[in-house]
Amino acid sequence: MSSLEKRLLGKNAFITGAGSGIGRAIALRYAREGANVAINDLKVESAEQTSREVEALGVKSLVLPADVSDSEQVQALVERYFTEWSKLDVLVNNAGIGSTMETVSLMKEATWDRTMNINLRSVFLVSKYFAKQMVKAKVPDDQLRGKIINISSVRGKYGRAHFGAYSASKFGVVSLTQTLALELGKNRITVNALCPGLTLTPIYGNISAENLAKNNAHIALAFKPVGMPEDVAGAAFFLASSDSDWITGQSLLVCGGQHFI
């Protein structure tokens, strides 16, 4: 890839939960496009590994391990980020967890609280404290100050029995995305969400794509019933690029045409 093809050259990005899966794939795609990438993950070794892979692509990287559902840790993370780097162009709220299959009536309150904290509270906190700095960026009057990209899920569009906490948290991400877009638009910051469908990531353990797809056959692109992290990373690149500058408050399904019957 020549420098002319690097669409994010000179940009700085920060990605939560980038030690593996979708977050790692987004980090590597951004790096290939020329962006410097700051990596967050609760697992320090995983964050450092992604950081090394990013730097191997010829850009800068910064490791910022923290629990992004904890306000004090997020504030310290943001302070350290802006001590090291002077600006943030793209913020990706990717950190999240899956869910065990259980009905709402049998769900433990601790399960609900943990899911909400990691999947939704983290998006609130990271957006809140980074946005306070992003709005200060000095850019020409006809340019954006930055972009925020939140990772929701198809379950943020369509609920499912036995996934009450997860679906509610991801619906919350979609709603928060719309609110942030309205609040930050005047500051020339766009806010959008991606809603991945079934995607093969470490969250499913060592299961094969074939086995993961067995009970998830309702895909328009039936030749590929399971997505890969790189599929989501491609959409995340689009939202980070100038091609999406006139798009905000949207939640884009990245699911191979998954439908619900």
C-alpha positions as CSV (number, residue, x, y, z in Angstrom):
1,M,0.0,0.0,0.0
2,S,1.5,3.3,-1.0
3,S,1.3,6.4,1.1
4,L,-1.3,7.8,-1.3
5,E,-3.6,4.9,-0.5
6,K,-3.3,5.3,3.3
7,R,-6.6,7.1,3.9
8,L,-6.0,7.6,7.7
9,L,-2.4,8.9,7.4
10,G,-1.6,11.2,10.2
11,K,-4.7,10.4,12.2
12,N,-4.7,9.2,15.8
13,A,-7.2,6.5,17.0
14,F,-8.0,5.0,20.3
15,I,-9.8,1.6,20.6
16,T,-11.1,0.0,23.7
17,G,-11.0,-3.8,24.0
18,A,-8.4,-4.0,21.2
19,G,-6.5,-6.9,22.6
20,S,-8.4,-9.4,20.5
21,G,-11.3,-10.0,18.2
22,I,-13.0,-7.1,16.5
23,G,-11.0,-4.5,18.4
24,R,-7.7,-6.0,17.3
25,A,-8.9,-6.2,13.7
26,I,-9.9,-2.6,13.7
27,A,-6.6,-1.5,15.2
28,L,-4.7,-3.4,12.5
29,R,-6.9,-2.0,9.7
30,Y,-6.4,1.5,10.9
31,A,-2.6,1.0,11.2
32,R,-2.5,-0.3,7.6
33,E,-4.3,2.9,6.6
34,G,-1.7,5.0,8.2
35,A,-3.2,5.8,11.6
36,N,-1.4,5.8,14.9
37,V,-3.4,3.6,17.3
38,A,-3.7,3.6,21.1
39,I,-4.7,0.2,22.4
40,N,-6.9,-0.4,25.5
41,D,-7.7,-3.8,27.0
42,L,-8.1,-5.2,30.5
43,K,-5.6,-7.9,29.6
44,V,-2.3,-6.1,29.4
45,E,-0.4,-8.9,27.5
46,S,-3.1,-8.9,24.8
47,A,-3.0,-5.1,24.5
48,E,0.8,-5.2,24.2
49,Q,0.7,-7.9,21.5
50,T,-1.8,-5.9,19.4
51,S,0.4,-2.8,20.0
52,R,3.5,-4.6,18.6
53,E,1.5,-5.7,15.6
54,V,0.4,-2.1,15.0
55,E,3.9,-0.8,15.3
56,A,5.2,-3.5,12.9
57,L,3.0,-1.7,10.2
58,G,5.1,1.4,10.6
59,V,2.9,3.6,12.8
60,K,3.0,4.6,16.4
61,S,1.1,2.8,19.2
62,L,0.3,3.4,22.8
63,V,-0.9,0.8,25.4
64,L,-3.5,2.1,27.9
65,P,-4.7,-0.8,30.0
66,A,-7.8,0.0,32.1
67,D,-11.2,-1.2,33.2
68,V,-13.3,1.2,31.0
69,S,-16.4,0.7,33.1
70,D,-14.6,2.4,36.0
71,S,-14.8,6.2,36.1
72,E,-11.5,6.9,37.8
73,Q,-9.6,4.5,35.6
74,V,-11.1,6.1,32.5
75,Q,-10.3,9.6,33.6
76,A,-6.7,8.6,34.3
77,L,-6.5,6.9,30.9
78,V,-7.7,10.0,29.1
79,E,-5.2,12.1,30.9
80,R,-2.4,9.8,30.0
81,Y,-3.5,9.7,26.4
82,F,-3.4,13.5,26.0
83,T,-0.1,13.6,27.8
84,E,1.4,11.3,25.2
85,W,-0.6,12.4,22.1
86,S,-2.0,15.9,21.4
87,K,-5.1,15.0,19.5
88,L,-7.7,12.2,19.0
89,D,-9.3,11.8,15.6
90,V,-11.2,8.5,16.0
91,L,-12.5,7.0,19.1
92,V,-13.8,3.4,18.9
93,N,-15.8,2.0,21.8
94,N,-15.5,-1.7,21.3
95,A,-15.0,-3.2,24.7
96,G,-17.8,-5.6,25.6
97,I,-18.8,-9.0,26.8
98,G,-21.3,-11.7,25.6
99,S,-24.0,-13.3,27.6
100,T,-25.1,-16.6,29.0
101,M,-28.5,-17.8,27.7
102,E,-31.1,-17.3,30.5
103,T,-34.5,-15.8,30.9
104,V,-34.9,-12.5,32.6
105,S,-36.9,-14.0,35.4
106,L,-34.0,-16.3,36.3
107,M,-31.2,-13.9,35.7
108,K,-29.1,-12.9,38.6
109,E,-29.0,-9.2,39.2
110,A,-25.2,-9.3,39.2
111,T,-25.2,-10.7,35.7
112,W,-27.5,-7.8,34.6
113,D,-25.3,-5.2,36.3
114,R,-22.0,-6.6,34.9
115,T,-23.3,-6.7,31.4
116,M,-24.6,-3.1,31.6
117,N,-21.4,-1.9,33.1
118,I,-19.1,-3.3,30.5
119,N,-21.3,-3.0,27.4
120,L,-23.0,0.3,28.1
121,R,-21.5,2.2,31.0
122,S,-18.1,2.0,29.4
123,V,-19.3,3.7,26.2
124,F,-20.8,6.5,28.3
125,L,-17.7,7.0,30.4
126,V,-15.1,6.8,27.5
127,S,-17.2,9.1,25.3
128,K,-17.9,11.5,28.1
129,Y,-14.3,12.1,29.0
130,F,-12.7,11.9,25.6
131,A,-15.4,14.2,24.1
132,K,-14.5,16.9,26.6
133,Q,-11.1,17.0,25.0
134,M,-12.1,16.3,21.4
135,V,-14.3,19.4,21.2
136,K,-11.3,21.6,21.9
137,A,-9.4,20.5,18.8
138,K,-8.4,23.4,16.5
139,V,-9.3,22.5,12.9
140,P,-10.4,24.5,9.9
141,D,-14.1,25.6,10.0
142,D,-15.0,23.2,7.2
143,Q,-13.5,20.1,8.8
144,L,-14.6,17.6,11.5
145,R,-13.0,17.6,14.9
146,G,-13.3,13.9,15.2
147,K,-15.4,10.7,15.0
148,I,-16.8,8.3,17.6
149,I,-17.6,4.8,16.5
150,N,-19.5,2.5,19.0
151,I,-19.7,-1.2,18.6
152,S,-23.3,-2.4,19.2
153,S,-24.8,-5.6,17.8
154,V,-27.7,-6.9,15.7
155,R,-29.1,-7.5,19.2
156,G,-29.2,-3.8,19.5
157,K,-31.7,-3.8,16.7
158,Y,-33.6,-7.0,17.4
159,G,-34.1,-8.5,20.8
160,R,-33.9,-12.2,21.4
161,A,-35.3,-14.5,24.1
162,H,-32.7,-15.6,26.7
163,F,-30.4,-12.6,25.8
164,G,-32.2,-9.9,27.8
165,A,-29.2,-8.2,29.4
166,Y,-27.0,-8.4,26.3
167,S,-29.8,-7.1,24.0
168,A,-30.8,-4.3,26.4
169,S,-27.1,-3.2,26.7
170,K,-26.7,-3.1,23.0
171,F,-30.0,-1.3,22.4
172,G,-28.6,1.2,24.9
173,V,-25.5,1.7,22.8
174,V,-27.7,2.5,19.7
175,S,-29.7,5.0,21.7
176,L,-26.6,6.6,23.2
177,T,-25.1,6.9,19.8
178,Q,-28.1,8.9,18.5
179,T,-28.0,11.1,21.6
180,L,-24.3,11.8,21.3
181,A,-24.6,12.5,17.6
182,L,-27.2,15.2,18.4
183,E,-25.2,16.7,21.2
184,L,-21.7,16.7,19.6
185,G,-22.8,17.6,16.0
186,K,-22.5,21.3,16.8
187,N,-18.9,20.6,17.7
188,R,-18.3,18.9,14.4
189,I,-17.9,15.4,15.8
190,T,-19.8,12.5,14.2
191,V,-21.1,9.6,16.2
192,N,-22.1,6.3,14.6
193,A,-22.5,2.7,15.6
194,L,-21.8,-0.7,14.0
195,C,-24.1,-3.6,14.7
196,P,-22.2,-6.8,13.9
197,G,-24.1,-10.1,13.4
198,L,-22.6,-13.4,14.2
199,T,-18.8,-12.9,14.1
200,L,-16.1,-15.5,14.9
201,T,-14.2,-14.0,17.8
202,P,-12.5,-15.4,20.9
203,I,-15.7,-14.7,22.9
204,Y,-16.9,-18.1,21.5
205,G,-13.8,-20.0,22.6
206,N,-12.3,-22.5,20.2
207,I,-15.5,-23.3,18.3
208,S,-15.2,-23.6,14.5
209,A,-17.0,-21.3,12.1
210,E,-19.0,-24.3,10.9
211,N,-20.2,-25.2,14.3
212,L,-21.0,-21.6,15.2
213,A,-23.1,-21.3,12.1
214,K,-25.3,-24.4,12.7
215,N,-28.0,-22.6,14.6
216,N,-27.6,-19.3,12.8
217,A,-28.5,-20.1,9.2
218,H,-30.8,-17.1,8.5
219,I,-28.2,-15.2,6.5
220,A,-28.9,-13.6,3.0
221,L,-25.2,-14.3,2.1
222,A,-25.6,-18.0,2.9
223,F,-22.2,-18.9,1.5
224,K,-20.7,-17.1,4.5
225,P,-23.0,-17.6,7.5
226,V,-20.4,-16.3,10.0
227,G,-18.6,-13.0,9.8
228,M,-14.9,-12.4,10.6
229,P,-13.5,-9.5,12.7
230,E,-12.0,-8.1,9.5
231,D,-15.5,-7.7,8.0
232,V,-16.4,-5.4,10.9
233,A,-13.0,-3.6,10.6
234,G,-13.8,-2.7,7.0
235,A,-17.0,-1.0,8.1
236,A,-15.1,0.7,10.9
237,F,-12.6,2.0,8.4
238,F,-15.4,3.5,6.3
239,L,-16.8,5.3,9.3
240,A,-13.3,6.6,10.2
241,S,-12.6,7.8,6.7
242,S,-13.7,11.1,5.0
243,D,-16.2,9.1,2.9
244,S,-18.5,9.1,5.9
245,D,-18.2,12.7,6.9
246,W,-21.9,13.4,6.2
247,I,-23.1,10.5,8.2
248,T,-23.9,10.7,11.9
249,G,-26.4,9.2,14.4
250,Q,-26.6,6.0,12.4
251,S,-26.3,2.3,13.4
252,L,-25.1,0.2,10.5
253,L,-25.8,-3.6,10.4
254,V,-22.7,-5.6,9.5
255,C,-24.3,-9.0,9.4
256,G,-24.3,-10.6,6.0
257,G,-28.0,-9.9,5.7
258,Q,-29.0,-11.7,8.8
259,H,-32.8,-11.8,9.2
260,F,-35.1,-12.8,12.0
261,I,-37.9,-15.3,11.6
